[in-house]
C-alpha cells in the first residue's frame, strides 16, 4: 500500500506544535506523532507589535528540533504556518528569514481567513457529521489565541463569516492588569467581550434562529476532559455547557489547572475562551453543541491530501465562498438582476477567449466574485463608488480567499470604472498578478457596459471569436443605443489587453 508522510507545523500565539501524518488513498489520514511546546509568542507580540530577540531564538530552537524529528520520519512533504502573533508583528519578514537561516524551514504567515478556512476543511473532512449538522442554521465559533471567527451556515451552505479580536491570549493579556481575586473580575471580562459581541449580535446573529453551534479552538480539547459535562468528548447541550462554565466561573488558574489536569499557562486561557463560547450561547440560544477536536495541523493534512489526490472532500467550498460574497452584495443593497447578468455575461466572455487569456479556473472564480461585488461601493458613495467598493472588499474577510486573492478582486472592481494605472498601487503586484488584474478588469468592463442602463436588455447573448475579432451578438428587440455608446467607450482597454477587435451586433 502506497502512503506518504506529511508534517504540519503550527506556530501559534500560545504554543508551537508539529503533527506527523501518514496519508494513503486506502486508509485516509492517520496521525502518527504529535509534538507540542507551550510558548506564549503572543504575550509580548500583541502589545509590542514585534517579536523580540529572545523569542526569535527560542522559536528557532524549537523549529530546529522539529526539523530533526522530520528527518527521523523521512518526511515526504511539510507545511509550516504562523498565525496571528507573527501576522501582527512589524518585523515578521525578518523573523521568517532568521528561521530559514537557522533551521532551513520555510514558514508562511496565514491571513486570518486562510487560517479559518484550513480549520474549516478539517471539520468538513468529518463528512457525515459536518454535513448533517449544517443542514439547519448553525454557527461555527472558532476561538483562537488572537481572535474569534464566527461563521453562519444555513441549508448546508456558508452564509456569512465575521472576525472579532476576542482571542483567548488577547483577552488574557488585557485582563492581566487585574487580579483574579477581585470580586468583579469575571464581570469585567464579560463587559470587555460584550463590547464586540453585542455588535456582532445586532448585525448578524439576531437575524436568524441558530439551532446548532460548533465550537473549535485550542482550548476545546481541554474542556472534553470534564467528562460529566461533555458526552463522549464531542457533543453537549447549552445547559451542560452552562454548568461547566459555572464550575470554572470563579476558580483561579491554579484550581482550573488541577480540575483539567493541564499546565497553568494553558489553564489561564480556559476562562476567556469559555466566556466567548458562553456569550455566543446566550445570544443565539442554540441548544445543541458539537465540539470536534480539530486543529490547524489537521486542516493542513486534509489540504495536502486533497492536493495530492489522496483524499476527497464532499463539501462544496466554492458554493460557500460565493454565498458569502452574495451576502455582502445584499448587505449593500446592490441590484441583484444587474449583478446576475454582469456575472453571466462576464463568464461567457471568459470561457470564449480561453486561448487569449491563459488563465485558470481559479481566476475565473475570482472574476465571478468580482462581478458579484462590483457595485457595492455605490451604497456608500455614488460619486466615488470604485474606491468605496475597494475599501469594502479589503475590509471584509471572505473565508476561503487569501489576502492576495481579495486584493486582486478589489482592484478588478476598482479599475472597472477607474482609469487603469491611474496610480502606483498596481505596481506593488508581481507581473503575474498585475496581468491577472488587467485581464479580469477588461472582461468586467465589457460585461458591465452591456447593461449600462440596468434594464437587462442583453439577457441572451452569443460570443464568438473569428479572425482576431470578438463578436458579441445580442438577441433583443429593445433599443440598445445607450449600451452601444457606452460599450464603444469601455471596450478600448479590452482590445488593448487581448488584441481582439470587439463589436456588438443586434439580432432581433
C-alpha positions as CSV (number, residue, x, y, z in Angstrom):
1,X,0.0,0.0,0.0
2,X,1.5,3.3,-1.1
3,X,1.5,6.0,1.6
4,X,3.3,9.3,2.1
5,X,4.4,11.1,5.2
6,X,3.5,14.7,5.9
7,X,4.4,17.1,8.7
8,X,2.2,20.0,9.7
9,X,3.8,22.8,11.8
10,X,1.7,25.4,13.6
11,X,3.5,28.5,15.1
12,X,0.6,29.7,17.2
13,X,0.3,32.5,19.7
14,X,0.2,30.3,22.8
15,X,2.1,27.2,21.6
16,X,4.1,25.6,18.8
17,X,3.3,22.2,17.6
18,X,4.1,19.7,14.9
19,X,1.9,16.7,13.9
20,X,3.1,14.0,11.6
21,X,0.6,12.1,9.4
22,X,0.6,9.0,7.2
23,X,-1.6,9.6,4.2
24,X,-2.9,7.0,1.7
25,X,-5.9,6.5,-0.5
26,X,-7.0,3.4,1.3
27,X,-6.6,4.5,4.9
28,X,-7.0,8.2,4.6
29,X,-5.2,10.5,7.0
30,X,-3.6,8.9,10.1
31,X,-1.9,10.8,12.9
32,X,1.3,9.1,14.0
33,X,3.1,11.6,16.1
34,X,2.5,14.9,17.9
35,X,5.0,17.3,19.5
36,X,3.9,20.4,21.3
37,X,5.7,23.2,23.2
38,X,3.9,25.8,25.2
39,X,5.3,29.1,24.0
40,X,3.5,32.4,24.5
41,X,4.6,34.2,21.4
42,X,1.5,36.4,21.5
43,X,2.0,37.6,25.1
44,X,4.6,40.2,24.2
45,X,4.0,40.5,20.5
46,X,0.4,41.7,20.7
47,X,1.5,44.6,22.8
48,X,4.9,45.4,21.4
49,X,3.9,44.6,17.7
50,X,7.3,43.0,17.4
51,X,8.9,39.6,18.2
52,X,11.9,40.2,20.5
53,X,15.3,38.6,20.0
54,X,14.8,36.1,22.8
55,X,11.5,34.8,21.4
56,X,13.0,34.5,17.9
57,X,15.9,32.4,19.2
58,X,13.6,30.2,21.3
59,X,11.3,29.8,18.2
60,X,14.3,28.7,16.1
61,X,15.5,26.2,18.7
62,X,12.0,24.6,18.8
63,X,11.7,24.5,15.0
64,X,15.2,23.1,14.6
65,X,14.1,20.3,16.9
66,X,11.1,19.8,14.7
67,X,13.3,19.5,11.6
68,X,15.4,16.8,13.3
69,X,12.3,14.8,14.1
70,X,11.2,15.2,10.5
71,X,14.5,13.6,9.3
72,X,13.9,10.6,11.6
73,X,10.5,10.1,9.9
74,X,11.8,10.7,6.4
75,X,9.1,13.2,5.8
76,X,8.0,13.5,2.1
77,X,6.5,17.0,2.5
78,X,5.7,19.6,5.1
79,X,3.9,22.9,5.6
80,X,4.8,25.4,8.4
81,X,2.3,28.1,9.1
82,X,2.4,31.1,11.5
83,X,-0.8,32.7,12.7
84,X,-1.9,35.9,14.5
85,X,1.1,36.8,16.6
86,X,3.5,36.8,13.6
87,X,0.7,38.2,11.4
88,X,0.6,41.3,13.6
89,X,4.4,41.6,14.1
90,X,6.1,44.5,12.3
91,X,9.3,42.5,12.0
92,X,7.6,39.4,10.7
93,X,9.7,39.1,7.5
94,X,13.0,39.4,9.4
95,X,11.8,36.7,11.7
96,X,10.9,34.4,8.9
97,X,14.4,35.0,7.3
98,X,16.0,34.2,10.6
99,X,14.0,30.9,10.9
100,X,15.1,29.9,7.3
101,X,18.8,30.6,8.0
102,X,18.7,28.8,11.4
103,X,16.5,25.8,10.6
104,X,16.1,25.5,6.8
105,X,12.4,25.6,7.2
106,X,10.1,27.8,5.1
107,X,7.4,29.4,7.2
108,X,4.3,31.0,5.7
109,X,2.2,33.6,7.5
110,X,-1.5,32.8,7.2
111,X,-4.1,35.5,6.8
112,X,-7.0,35.1,9.2
113,X,-9.4,34.0,6.5
114,X,-6.8,31.4,5.3
115,X,-6.3,30.1,8.8
116,X,-10.0,29.7,9.5
117,X,-10.6,28.1,6.1
118,X,-8.0,25.4,6.7
119,X,-9.5,24.6,10.0
120,X,-12.9,24.6,8.3
121,X,-11.5,21.9,5.9
122,X,-10.6,19.7,8.9
123,X,-14.2,20.0,10.0
124,X,-15.6,19.2,6.5
125,X,-13.4,16.1,6.4
126,X,-15.8,14.6,9.0
127,X,-18.2,14.4,6.1
128,X,-21.3,12.9,7.6
129,X,-21.3,14.7,10.9
130,X,-20.5,18.1,9.4
131,X,-22.9,18.0,6.5
132,X,-25.7,16.8,8.8
133,X,-25.3,19.5,11.5
134,X,-25.2,22.4,9.0
135,X,-28.4,21.4,7.3
136,X,-30.1,23.6,10.0
137,X,-28.9,27.1,10.9
138,X,-25.5,26.6,12.6
139,X,-22.9,28.9,14.0
140,X,-19.3,27.9,13.8
141,X,-17.3,29.6,16.6
142,X,-13.5,29.3,16.3
143,X,-11.7,30.9,19.3
144,X,-8.0,31.2,18.7
145,X,-5.3,33.0,20.6
146,X,-5.7,36.4,18.9
147,X,-9.2,36.4,17.5
148,X,-12.5,34.6,17.2
149,X,-14.2,33.7,13.9
150,X,-18.0,33.3,13.8
151,X,-19.4,31.7,10.6
152,X,-23.1,31.1,10.0
153,X,-24.4,28.2,7.9
154,X,-27.9,27.6,6.6
155,X,-29.2,24.8,4.4
156,X,-25.8,23.3,4.1
157,X,-24.0,26.5,2.9
158,X,-21.9,29.2,4.5
159,X,-24.0,32.4,4.7
160,X,-21.6,34.8,6.4
161,X,-18.4,35.0,8.4
162,X,-17.1,37.6,10.8
163,X,-13.9,38.0,12.7
164,X,-13.6,39.8,16.1
165,X,-10.5,40.3,18.2
166,X,-11.6,38.1,21.0
167,X,-8.8,35.5,21.1
168,X,-8.1,33.8,24.4
169,X,-4.5,35.1,24.7
170,X,-5.5,38.6,23.8
171,X,-8.3,38.6,26.4
172,X,-6.0,37.2,29.0
173,X,-3.4,39.8,28.3
174,X,-6.0,42.6,28.5
175,X,-7.2,41.2,31.9
176,X,-3.8,40.6,33.3
177,X,-3.7,44.1,34.8
178,X,-6.4,42.9,37.2
179,X,-6.1,40.4,39.9
180,X,-8.4,37.3,39.6
181,X,-9.1,37.8,43.3
182,X,-11.1,40.9,42.6
183,X,-14.8,40.1,43.1
184,X,-16.0,41.5,39.8
185,X,-13.1,40.1,37.7
186,X,-15.4,37.9,35.6
187,X,-17.9,40.6,35.2
188,X,-15.3,42.9,33.8
189,X,-14.2,40.2,31.4
190,X,-17.8,39.8,30.2
191,X,-18.1,43.5,29.7
192,X,-14.9,43.5,27.6
193,X,-16.1,40.6,25.5
194,X,-19.6,42.1,25.1
195,X,-18.2,45.3,23.5
196,X,-17.7,43.2,20.3
197,X,-20.3,40.6,20.9
198,X,-23.3,42.9,21.1
199,X,-22.3,44.5,17.8
200,X,-21.9,41.0,16.3
201,X,-25.3,40.1,17.5
202,X,-27.1,43.2,16.2
203,X,-25.6,42.9,12.8
204,X,-25.6,39.2,12.1
205,X,-26.8,36.8,14.8
206,X,-30.3,38.0,15.7
207,X,-31.5,38.0,12.1
208,X,-31.6,34.2,12.1
209,X,-32.6,31.5,14.6
210,X,-29.4,29.4,15.3
211,X,-30.2,25.8,16.1
212,X,-26.7,24.3,16.5
213,X,-23.3,25.6,17.4
214,X,-19.9,24.1,16.6
215,X,-17.1,25.0,19.0
216,X,-13.5,24.7,17.7
217,X,-10.3,26.2,19.2
218,X,-7.1,25.5,21.1
219,X,-9.0,25.1,24.4
220,X,-11.8,22.8,23.3
221,X,-9.8,19.5,23.8
222,X,-9.2,20.6,27.4
223,X,-13.0,21.1,28.0
224,X,-13.5,17.5,26.9
225,X,-11.6,16.2,29.9
226,X,-14.5,17.3,32.1
227,X,-16.5,14.1,31.3
228,X,-19.5,15.0,33.3
229,X,-20.3,17.9,31.0
230,X,-19.4,16.6,27.6
231,X,-20.8,13.4,26.1
232,X,-18.0,11.3,24.5
233,X,-15.9,14.5,24.3
234,X,-17.7,15.8,21.3
235,X,-21.3,16.6,22.0
236,X,-23.1,18.5,24.7
237,X,-26.0,20.9,25.3
238,X,-26.4,24.5,26.2
239,X,-27.4,23.6,29.8
240,X,-24.4,21.2,30.3
241,X,-22.0,23.8,28.9
242,X,-23.5,26.4,31.2
243,X,-22.9,24.1,34.2
244,X,-19.3,23.6,33.0
245,X,-18.9,27.3,32.8
246,X,-20.4,27.8,36.3
247,X,-17.9,25.2,37.6
248,X,-14.9,27.3,36.5
249,X,-16.5,30.7,36.7
250,X,-14.9,31.9,39.9
251,X,-12.0,29.5,40.1
252,X,-8.4,30.7,39.9
253,X,-5.9,29.5,37.3
254,X,-4.3,27.0,39.7
255,X,-7.6,25.3,40.5
256,X,-8.6,25.1,36.8
257,X,-5.3,23.5,36.0
258,X,-6.0,20.8,38.7
259,X,-9.6,20.3,37.5
260,X,-8.5,19.6,33.9
261,X,-5.0,18.2,34.6
262,X,-3.3,20.8,32.5
263,X,-0.4,23.2,33.0
264,X,-1.2,26.7,34.4
265,X,-0.2,28.6,31.2
266,X,-2.8,26.5,29.4
267,X,-5.3,26.9,32.2
268,X,-5.3,30.7,32.2
269,X,-6.8,30.6,28.7
270,X,-9.7,28.4,29.7
271,X,-12.0,31.0,31.2
272,X,-11.5,33.7,28.5
273,X,-12.3,31.2,25.7
274,X,-15.2,29.6,27.6
275,X,-16.6,33.1,28.2
276,X,-16.7,33.8,24.5
277,X,-18.4,30.5,23.8
278,X,-20.9,31.1,26.6
279,X,-21.8,34.6,25.4
280,X,-22.4,33.1,21.9
281,X,-24.8,30.6,23.5
282,X,-26.5,33.4,25.4
283,X,-27.1,35.5,22.3
284,X,-28.1,32.6,20.0
285,X,-30.0,30.4,22.5
286,X,-28.8,27.4,20.5
287,X,-29.4,24.1,22.2
288,X,-27.1,21.6,20.6
289,X,-23.3,21.8,20.6
290,X,-20.7,19.9,18.6
291,X,-17.1,20.1,19.7
292,X,-14.9,18.2,17.2
293,X,-11.3,18.3,18.3
294,X,-9.8,19.5,15.1
295,X,-6.7,21.7,14.7
296,X,-5.0,23.8,12.1
297,X,-2.5,21.0,11.7
298,X,-5.4,18.6,10.9
299,X,-6.6,21.1,8.3
300,X,-3.1,21.3,6.7
301,X,-3.1,17.5,6.4
302,X,-6.5,17.5,4.8
303,X,-5.5,20.2,2.3
304,X,-2.3,18.3,1.5
305,X,-4.2,15.1,0.9
306,X,-6.6,16.9,-1.3
307,X,-3.8,18.4,-3.4
308,X,-2.1,15.0,-3.8
309,X,-5.4,13.4,-4.8
310,X,-5.4,11.0,-1.8
311,X,-8.5,12.4,-0.2
312,X,-11.7,14.0,-1.5
313,X,-13.9,16.4,0.4
314,X,-17.6,16.2,-0.4
315,X,-18.5,19.7,0.8
316,X,-18.7,22.4,-1.9
317,X,-16.4,25.1,-0.7
318,X,-16.9,27.2,-3.8
319,X,-20.6,27.5,-3.1
320,X,-19.7,28.7,0.4
321,X,-17.4,31.5,-0.9
322,X,-20.0,32.6,-3.5
323,X,-22.7,32.6,-0.9
324,X,-20.6,34.7,1.4
325,X,-19.9,37.2,-1.5
326,X,-23.6,37.4,-2.3
327,X,-24.4,38.1,1.4
328,X,-22.0,41.1,1.2
329,X,-23.7,42.1,-2.0
330,X,-27.2,42.0,-0.4
331,X,-25.9,44.0,2.6
332,X,-25.1,46.9,0.4
333,X,-28.4,46.8,-1.5
334,X,-26.9,46.0,-4.9
335,X,-29.4,45.4,-7.7
336,X,-29.4,41.7,-8.0
337,X,-30.7,41.5,-11.5
338,X,-27.9,43.7,-12.8
339,X,-25.3,41.8,-10.9
340,X,-26.5,38.4,-12.1
341,X,-26.5,39.5,-15.7
342,X,-23.0,41.0,-15.5
343,X,-21.8,37.8,-13.9
344,X,-23.4,35.6,-16.5
345,X,-22.1,37.5,-19.5
346,X,-18.6,38.0,-18.0
347,X,-18.1,34.2,-17.5
348,X,-19.4,33.6,-21.0
349,X,-16.8,36.0,-22.4
350,X,-14.1,34.5,-20.2
351,X,-14.9,31.0,-21.5
352,X,-14.9,32.2,-25.1
353,X,-11.4,33.7,-25.1
354,X,-9.5,31.0,-23.1
355,X,-6.7,30.8,-25.5
356,X,-6.2,34.6,-25.3
357,X,-6.1,35.0,-21.6
358,X,-4.3,31.8,-20.5
359,X,-5.9,31.9,-17.0
360,X,-7.1,29.1,-14.8
361,X,-10.4,28.0,-13.3
362,X,-9.4,29.8,-10.1
363,X,-9.1,33.2,-11.9
364,X,-12.5,32.5,-13.4
365,X,-13.8,32.1,-9.9
366,X,-12.2,35.4,-8.8
367,X,-13.9,37.1,-11.8
368,X,-17.2,35.7,-10.7
369,X,-16.8,37.2,-7.2
370,X,-15.6,40.5,-8.7
371,X,-18.9,40.6,-10.7
372,X,-21.0,39.9,-7.6
373,X,-19.3,42.8,-5.7
374,X,-18.6,45.2,-8.5
375,X,-21.3,47.7,-7.5
376,X,-21.2,47.5,-3.7
377,X,-19.5,50.9,-3.3
378,X,-22.5,52.8,-4.7
379,X,-24.3,52.2,-1.5
380,X,-21.7,54.4,0.3
381,X,-20.8,57.0,-2.3
382,X,-22.3,57.3,-5.8
383,X,-19.6,59.9,-6.7
384,X,-16.7,57.7,-5.9
385,X,-18.0,54.1,-5.9
386,X,-14.9,52.4,-7.1
387,X,-12.8,53.5,-4.1
388,X,-15.6,52.6,-1.8
389,X,-16.0,49.2,-3.4
390,X,-12.3,48.6,-3.0
391,X,-12.4,49.5,0.7
392,X,-15.5,47.3,1.4
393,X,-13.8,44.3,-0.2
394,X,-10.5,44.8,1.6
395,X,-12.1,45.3,4.9
396,X,-14.5,42.3,4.7
397,X,-12.9,38.9,5.1
398,X,-14.3,36.2,2.8
399,X,-13.3,32.8,4.2
400,X,-11.7,30.7,1.6
401,X,-9.9,33.6,-0.2
402,X,-6.4,34.5,0.5
403,X,-5.4,38.1,1.2
404,X,-3.8,38.3,-2.2
405,X,-6.9,37.0,-3.9
406,X,-9.0,39.5,-2.1
407,X,-6.6,42.2,-3.3
408,X,-7.0,41.0,-6.9
409,X,-10.8,41.1,-6.7
410,X,-10.8,44.5,-5.0
411,X,-8.5,46.0,-7.7
412,X,-10.6,44.5,-10.6
413,X,-13.7,46.1,-9.1
414,X,-11.8,49.4,-8.5
415,X,-10.5,49.6,-12.1
416,X,-13.8,48.6,-13.6
417,X,-14.6,52.3,-13.7
418,X,-11.3,54.0,-12.7
419,X,-8.5,54.5,-15.2
420,X,-6.1,51.6,-15.2
421,X,-2.6,52.6,-14.0
422,X,-4.0,55.8,-12.6
423,X,-1.9,55.5,-9.5
424,X,1.1,53.5,-8.4
425,X,-0.9,50.9,-6.4
426,X,-0.8,48.3,-9.1
427,X,2.9,48.3,-9.3
428,X,3.1,46.6,-5.9
429,X,2.0,43.4,-7.6
430,X,4.3,41.0,-9.3
431,X,4.0,40.6,-13.1
432,X,1.6,37.6,-13.0
433,X,-0.9,39.2,-10.6
434,X,-0.7,42.6,-12.4
435,X,-1.7,40.9,-15.7
436,X,-4.4,38.9,-14.0
437,X,-5.9,42.1,-12.7
438,X,-5.7,43.7,-16.1
439,X,-7.3,40.7,-17.9
440,X,-10.2,40.3,-15.5
441,X,-10.8,44.1,-15.4
442,X,-11.0,44.2,-19.1
443,X,-13.7,41.5,-19.1
444,X,-15.7,43.1,-16.3
445,X,-15.7,46.4,-18.1
446,X,-17.1,44.9,-21.3
447,X,-19.7,42.9,-19.4
448,X,-20.8,45.8,-17.2
449,X,-21.2,48.0,-20.3
450,X,-23.7,45.6,-21.8
451,X,-26.2,46.6,-19.0
452,X,-25.4,50.3,-18.7
453,X,-29.0,51.2,-18.1
454,X,-29.5,48.4,-15.6
455,X,-32.5,47.2,-17.7
456,X,-31.1,43.8,-18.6
457,X,-31.6,44.2,-22.4
458,X,-28.7,41.7,-23.1
459,X,-30.3,38.7,-21.4
460,X,-29.4,36.4,-24.3
461,X,-26.0,36.9,-26.0
462,X,-23.7,34.8,-28.2
463,X,-19.9,35.3,-28.0
464,X,-17.6,34.2,-30.8
465,X,-14.0,34.8,-31.9
466,X,-13.2,34.9,-35.6
467,X,-10.2,36.4,-37.4
468,X,-9.0,38.2,-34.3
469,X,-12.4,39.7,-33.7
470,X,-14.7,39.2,-30.7
471,X,-18.3,39.4,-31.8
472,X,-21.0,39.8,-29.2
473,X,-24.4,39.1,-30.7
474,X,-27.4,40.4,-28.6
475,X,-30.8,38.8,-29.1
476,X,-33.1,41.6,-28.2
477,X,-35.9,43.7,-29.7
478,X,-35.1,46.6,-27.4
479,X,-33.3,49.8,-28.3
480,X,-29.6,49.3,-27.4
481,X,-28.3,52.7,-28.5
482,X,-27.2,53.6,-24.9
483,X,-25.4,50.3,-24.5
484,X,-23.6,50.5,-27.8
485,X,-22.4,54.0,-27.0
486,X,-21.1,53.0,-23.5
487,X,-19.6,49.8,-24.9
488,X,-17.6,51.8,-27.5
489,X,-16.2,53.8,-24.7
490,X,-15.3,50.9,-22.4
491,X,-14.0,48.3,-24.9
492,X,-10.8,50.1,-25.7
493,X,-8.9,48.6,-22.7
494,X,-10.2,45.1,-23.6
495,X,-8.9,45.4,-27.1
496,X,-5.5,46.7,-25.8
497,X,-5.2,43.7,-23.3
498,X,-6.3,40.9,-25.6
499,X,-5.5,42.2,-29.1
500,X,-9.0,41.5,-30.2
501,X,-11.2,43.9,-32.1
502,X,-14.6,43.7,-30.3
503,X,-18.0,44.6,-31.7
504,X,-21.7,44.3,-30.8
505,X,-24.3,43.0,-33.2
506,X,-28.0,43.0,-32.7
507,X,-30.2,40.1,-33.7
508,X,-34.0,40.8,-33.5
